[in-house]
């Protein structure tokens, strides 16, 4: 029902198979294209949302997509009607074609999108699931990543059918009666309801979360718990292979994409910007940013090398600033698109951000400073619908940060003499457990409960929430 001879269409068939099949191609400058992707993706998440959660919006600028959206005939070909039943079922009958106003501000572009979505919905009877942006690419919309990716794949196949039909004689679009029959087919409505019933459930169901320092330990366990509660998680780490391996294992166990792994150096703004750009390309944006990455080098102020002090404060303090600076514009765009929407930035701080730490000044000052940043960010970003809070866990004794026999904190504290009289790592551990009224270290389960509380509590920002087993009590 898609390919016809020349008599069935007025399309012009190119005699040169190497010529652009949809006409001469125009592309947007790469720098401008990147900016547009980071505005349009988050905006579409909010503008097309119908429930509590924003949509997932996957972007593609694959060669076949660019042939269509960049082609002089692209709009006429794409908007003339559907070609296949799968297109109607998964992508709706008609895509939305957008031509961004040259030099438009982000706010102006969002308003252009809002107006054109409303007009498209009124005209076709359905919100678009495929948005084609001239010279830029394709945005595919779904309630989750699997749904959005199916839309992308199906419409990419539609483009290939269009291209083949143009080369072989012309496109035969579905007639109106057949199109409406498929749109109204009760079997397809039932199939969609079954698909919706299979979506993830939980306290953060439907949310996209980024976790830094997620290749192992605390960050990985936080990520795994977020996934168990329905989120899709981006695991980021300076250990790129570790982050990818962890994501691959999660997806293999789930049988579908619930995580992706990306490299990040939180102290390098270019690295953080690239990671967030890749997140936007995959999901359109995100809802929760967990700033977990951190390092610690214990040592006396009398002897600690300056380079160790710089290393700790650069990662823990500057890194938090860099991450928020790069993440906030994406979250703000989503809020502009949907005013009732709010998002969360959560810093994993430490009890050392609330009280001083003997022979551990570099770490303590980086964490004290982090709480200062949290309070300052909260005051500034509240107008963008962004809540910013810190969680201050007690000692996570069972993780590699503490228990690694060579470089863990117990080993470092033993070497630095921080615990008088301690002869072994076990001596140091028992000394620290005795300081906690609940007689145990903090666990991931303790911290993720605090994460969920902060996400669910809409009337809380700028806080430093202790999770210390009573070891540190606010006054």
C-alpha positions in Angstrom: 0.0 0.0 0.0 3.0 2.3 -0.1 4.8 2.0 -3.5 3.0 2.8 -6.7 3.9 3.5 -10.3 4.1 7.0 -11.7 0.4 7.2 -12.6 -0.6 7.0 -8.9 1.3 10.1 -7.7 2.4 13.6 -8.8 5.7 13.1 -6.9 8.7 13.7 -9.1 11.0 10.7 -9.2 14.7 11.5 -9.4 16.5 9.8 -12.2 19.7 10.0 -10.2 19.7 7.5 -7.3 22.5 9.4 -5.6 20.6 12.7 -5.6 18.8 13.8 -2.4 15.5 12.0 -2.5 13.5 14.7 -0.8 15.1 17.6 -2.6 18.2 19.8 -1.8 19.2 19.5 1.8 19.7 22.3 4.3 21.1 21.7 7.8 21.3 23.8 10.9 24.8 24.8 12.1 26.0 22.2 14.6 26.4 24.7 17.5 22.9 26.1 16.9 21.5 22.6 16.5 22.9 21.5 19.9 21.2 24.5 21.5 17.9 23.7 19.8 18.0 20.1 20.9 18.5 21.2 24.5 15.6 23.5 24.3 13.1 21.6 22.2 13.5 18.2 23.9 12.9 19.4 27.5 10.1 21.7 26.2 8.3 18.9 24.5 8.5 16.8 27.6 6.4 19.4 29.4 4.2 20.6 26.6 3.0 17.1 25.8 2.6 15.8 29.3 -0.9 14.7 30.3 -0.3 13.4 33.8 2.0 13.9 36.7 5.1 12.8 34.8 6.6 14.4 31.8 6.9 12.5 28.5 10.1 10.8 27.3 11.4 12.4 24.1 14.0 10.7 22.1 16.0 12.6 19.4 17.4 11.4 16.1 19.5 13.1 13.5 20.3 9.8 11.6 21.2 10.3 7.9 17.8 9.1 6.6 16.1 11.5 9.1 18.2 14.4 7.9 17.4 13.6 4.3 13.7 14.2 5.1 13.8 17.2 7.6 16.5 18.9 5.6 15.0 18.3 2.2 13.2 21.0 0.2 10.2 18.7 -0.3 10.4 17.2 3.2 7.4 19.0 4.7 5.1 18.2 1.8 6.0 14.6 1.8 5.9 14.0 5.6 2.6 15.8 6.2 0.5 14.5 3.3 -0.7 11.4 5.2 0.2 8.0 6.7 1.7 5.2 4.7 1.4 2.1 6.9 -0.9 0.8 9.7 2.1 0.7 12.1 2.7 4.4 11.5 -0.9 5.2 12.6 -0.8 2.9 15.6 2.6 4.0 17.0 3.2 7.4 15.5 -0.3 8.8 14.9 -1.3 9.6 11.3 0.4 13.0 11.0 3.7 14.3 12.4 4.1 17.9 13.5 6.4 19.9 11.3 8.3 22.8 13.0 10.4 25.5 11.5 12.0 27.4 14.4 12.1 31.1 14.1 15.6 32.3 13.3 17.3 33.7 16.4 14.4 33.1 18.7 15.0 33.0 22.4 14.3 29.9 24.4 11.1 31.4 25.8 9.9 32.4 22.3 10.7 29.0 20.9 8.7 27.3 23.7 5.7 29.5 23.0 6.0 28.7 19.3 6.0 25.0 20.1 3.1 25.4 22.5 1.0 27.2 19.9 1.8 24.8 17.0 1.1 21.7 19.2 -2.3 23.2 20.1 -3.1 23.9 16.5 -1.9 20.4 15.4 -4.0 18.7 18.1 -7.1 20.7 17.2 -6.7 19.9 13.5 -5.8 16.2 13.7 -7.6 15.2 16.9 -4.4 13.9 18.6 -1.3 15.4 20.1 1.8 14.6 18.0 4.1 11.7 18.7 6.5 12.6 16.0 7.9 16.2 15.7 10.0 16.9 12.7 12.2 20.1 13.0 13.4 21.5 9.7 17.1 21.0 9.3 17.5 19.6 12.8 16.0 16.1 13.2 13.2 14.0 14.6 11.8 14.0 18.2 9.8 10.8 19.1 7.5 11.0 22.1 6.4 8.2 24.5 5.3 7.7 28.1 8.6 5.8 28.7 11.8 5.2 26.9 10.6 2.0 25.3 7.5 3.7 23.9 9.5 6.7 22.6 12.1 4.4 21.0 9.4 2.4 19.2 8.0 5.6 17.8 11.5 6.6 16.6 12.2 3.2 15.0 8.8 3.0 13.3 8.9 6.5 11.8 12.5 6.0 10.7 11.2 2.9 8.7 8.4 5.1 7.3 11.0 7.6 6.1 12.8 4.7 4.3 9.6 3.6 2.7 9.0 7.2 1.5 12.5 7.4 0.1 12.1 4.1 -1.7 8.7 5.0 -3.1 10.0 8.4 -4.4 12.8 6.6 -6.2 10.5 4.0 -7.7 7.7 6.1 -8.9 5.9 7.9 -6.1 4.2 7.6 -2.8 0.6 6.3 -2.4 -0.7 7.5 1.0 -3.5 5.7 2.8 -7.0 6.8 1.8 -9.1 8.6 4.4 -11.4 5.8 5.1 -8.7 3.2 5.8 -6.8 5.7 8.0 -9.9 6.5 10.2 -10.7 2.8 10.4 -7.2 2.0 11.9 -7.3 5.0 14.1 -10.6 3.9 15.6 -9.8 0.1 15.7 -10.8 -1.2 19.1 -8.2 -3.9 19.0 -5.5 -1.3 18.9 -7.0 0.6 21.8 -7.0 -2.6 23.8 -3.3 -3.2 22.8 -2.3 0.2 24.0 -4.1 -0.2 27.3 -2.3 -3.5 27.9 1.0 -1.8 27.1 0.2 1.0 29.6 -0.6 -1.5 32.3 2.9 -3.0 31.9 4.8 0.2 32.7 7.0 0.5 35.8 5.4 1.3 39.1 7.0 2.7 42.3 7.7 5.9 44.2 9.6 7.5 41.3 7.8 5.7 38.4 8.2 7.5 35.1 11.0 9.8 36.3 14.4 10.2 34.7 17.2 10.4 37.2 20.9 11.2 36.8 23.3 9.9 39.5 27.0 10.9 39.5 29.6 8.6 40.9 27.4 5.6 40.0 29.8 3.0 38.7 30.1 1.3 42.1 29.4 1.5 45.8 26.9 4.0 47.2 26.1 5.6 43.8 25.4 2.3 42.1 23.2 1.1 45.0 21.2 4.4 44.9 20.7 3.9 41.1 19.5 0.4 41.6 17.0 1.4 44.2 15.7 4.2 42.0 15.2 1.7 39.2 13.4 -0.7 41.6 11.0 2.2 42.3 10.2 2.8 38.6 12.8 5.4 37.5 15.0 5.2 34.5 18.5 6.1 35.6 21.6 7.6 33.9 24.7 6.2 35.7 27.5 8.6 35.3 31.1 8.2 36.5 34.7 9.2 35.7 35.1 5.4 35.4 33.2 5.3 32.1 33.6 1.5 31.6 32.3 0.8 35.0 29.3 3.0 34.5 28.5 1.3 31.2 29.1 -2.2 32.6 26.7 -1.5 35.5 24.0 -0.1 33.2 24.4 -3.1 30.9 23.9 -5.5 33.8 20.8 -3.7 35.0 19.3 -3.8 31.5 20.1 -7.5 31.1 18.3 -8.3 34.3 15.3 -6.1 33.4 15.1 -7.3 29.9 14.8 -3.7 28.6 16.5 -0.4 28.8 16.2 0.9 32.4 19.6 2.5 32.6 22.4 4.0 30.5 26.0 4.6 31.4 27.9 7.8 30.5 31.3 9.2 31.3 31.5 12.3 33.5 34.2 14.3 35.2 32.1 16.4 37.6 34.9 19.0 37.9 35.1 19.6 34.2 32.2 21.7 32.8 32.7 20.5 29.2 32.4 16.8 30.4 29.3 17.5 32.5 27.7 19.5 29.6 28.3 16.6 27.2 26.8 14.1 29.5 23.7 16.2 30.0 23.4 16.7 26.2 23.5 12.9 25.7 20.8 12.5 28.3 18.6 15.1 26.5 19.1 13.3 23.2 18.0 10.0 24.8 15.2 11.1 27.0 14.5 14.8 26.3 15.6 15.8 29.8 15.5 14.5 33.3 13.6 15.0 36.6 16.1 14.2 39.4 19.8 15.0 39.6 21.6 13.2 42.4 25.0 14.8 43.0 26.7 11.8 44.6 30.3 11.8 43.2 32.9 12.6 45.9 36.4 11.8 47.1 38.2 11.9 50.4 41.8 12.1 51.4 42.2 12.3 55.1 45.2 14.0 56.7 46.3 16.5 59.3 46.4 20.2 58.5 50.0 20.1 59.7 51.1 17.6 57.1 48.5 17.2 54.3 49.9 18.0 50.9 48.3 21.0 49.2 47.5 18.9 46.1 45.4 16.5 48.2 43.4 19.5 49.6 42.9 20.8 46.1 41.8 17.4 44.8 39.1 16.9 47.5 37.7 20.4 47.3 37.7 20.5 43.4 35.7 17.3 43.2 33.3 17.7 46.1 32.8 21.5 46.1 33.5 22.8 42.6 32.1 19.6 41.1 28.7 20.2 42.8 28.6 23.7 41.5 29.5 22.6 37.9 26.8 19.9 37.9 24.1 22.3 39.1 25.2 25.0 36.6 24.8 22.6 33.7 21.7 20.8 34.9 19.6 23.7 36.0 18.8 25.2 32.5 17.3 21.8 31.3 15.1 21.6 34.4 14.1 25.3 34.1 13.0 24.7 30.5 10.7 21.9 31.5 9.2 24.2 34.1 8.6 26.9 31.6 6.8 24.4 29.4 4.7 23.1 32.3 4.3 25.5 35.2 3.0 23.0 37.7 6.0 20.8 37.2 8.9 20.7 39.8 12.2 18.9 39.7 14.9 18.0 42.2 18.6 18.4 42.7 19.8 16.4 45.7 23.4 16.5 46.9 24.7 13.6 48.8 26.6 15.5 51.4 27.9 14.0 54.8 27.6 14.4 58.5 31.0 16.1 58.0 29.1 18.9 56.4 27.4 19.5 59.8 30.2 19.1 62.2 34.0 19.4 61.9 36.1 16.3 61.3 39.4 15.7 63.0 42.3 15.3 60.6 39.9 15.5 57.8 39.6 19.2 57.2 39.7 19.1 53.4 36.7 16.8 53.3 34.8 18.7 55.9 35.3 22.1 54.3 34.2 20.8 50.9 31.0 19.4 52.5 30.3 22.5 54.7 30.7 24.5 51.5 28.3 22.2 49.7 25.6 23.0 52.1 26.2 26.7 51.5 25.8 26.0 47.8 22.6 24.1 48.4 21.0 26.9 50.4 22.1 29.5 47.8 21.0 27.4 44.8 17.6 26.8 46.5 17.0 30.5 46.9 17.9 31.2 43.2 16.3 28.2 41.5 13.0 28.1 43.3 11.6 30.4 40.5 12.5 27.6 38.0 10.5 25.0 39.9 13.7 23.3 41.1 14.0 22.1 44.7 17.6 21.8 45.9 18.4 19.8 49.1 21.3 18.0 50.7 21.3 14.6 52.5 24.0 14.2 55.2 24.5 10.5 55.7 26.4 9.0 58.6 29.3 6.7 58.0 28.7 4.1 55.3 30.9 1.5 56.9 30.2 -1.4 54.6 31.0 0.4 51.3 34.4 0.6 49.5 34.9 4.2 50.6 35.3 3.0 54.2 36.1 -0.7 53.9 38.6 -1.0 51.0 41.6 -2.7 52.8 44.2 -0.5 51.0 42.6 2.9 50.4 39.4 2.9 52.4 38.8 5.4 55.2 39.4 2.8 57.9 42.8 2.2 56.4 43.5 5.9 55.9 42.5 6.7 59.5 44.7 3.9 60.9 47.7 5.2 59.0 47.0 8.9 60.0 46.6 8.0 63.6 43.1 9.5 63.8 42.0 6.9 66.3 44.4 6.8 69.3 45.4 3.3 70.3 44.0 1.6 67.2 46.2 -1.2 66.0 44.0 -2.7 63.2 41.3 -1.7 60.7 38.8 -3.5 62.9 39.8 -1.4 65.9 39.1 1.7 63.8 35.7 0.4 62.7 34.6 -0.5 66.2 35.6 2.9 67.4 33.4 4.6 64.8 30.4 2.2 65.4 30.5 3.1 69.1 29.9 6.8 68.2 26.5 6.1 66.7 23.6 5.8 69.1 22.0 3.2 66.8 25.3 1.2 66.9 25.7 0.7 63.2 26.7 2.5 60.1 24.5 4.2 57.5 23.1 2.1 54.6 21.9 2.8 51.2 18.3 1.9 52.3 18.5 4.7 54.9 19.6 7.3 52.3 17.2 6.4 49.5 14.3 6.8 52.0 15.6 10.4 52.4 15.8 10.8 48.6 12.2 9.7 48.2 11.1 12.0 51.0 12.7 15.0 49.4 11.2 14.3 46.0 7.7 13.7 47.4 7.8 16.7 49.8 6.9 19.6 47.6 7.3 22.2 50.4 11.0 21.7 51.2 14.0 23.3 49.7 17.4 24.4 50.9 17.7 21.8 53.6 20.5 19.6 54.9 18.8 16.4 56.1 20.8 14.3 58.6 20.6 10.5 58.2 23.1 9.7 60.9 21.6 7.2 63.3 21.5 10.0 65.9 25.2 10.7 65.8 24.6 14.3 64.6 21.5 16.0 66.0 20.5 19.4 64.7 20.1 22.2 67.3 
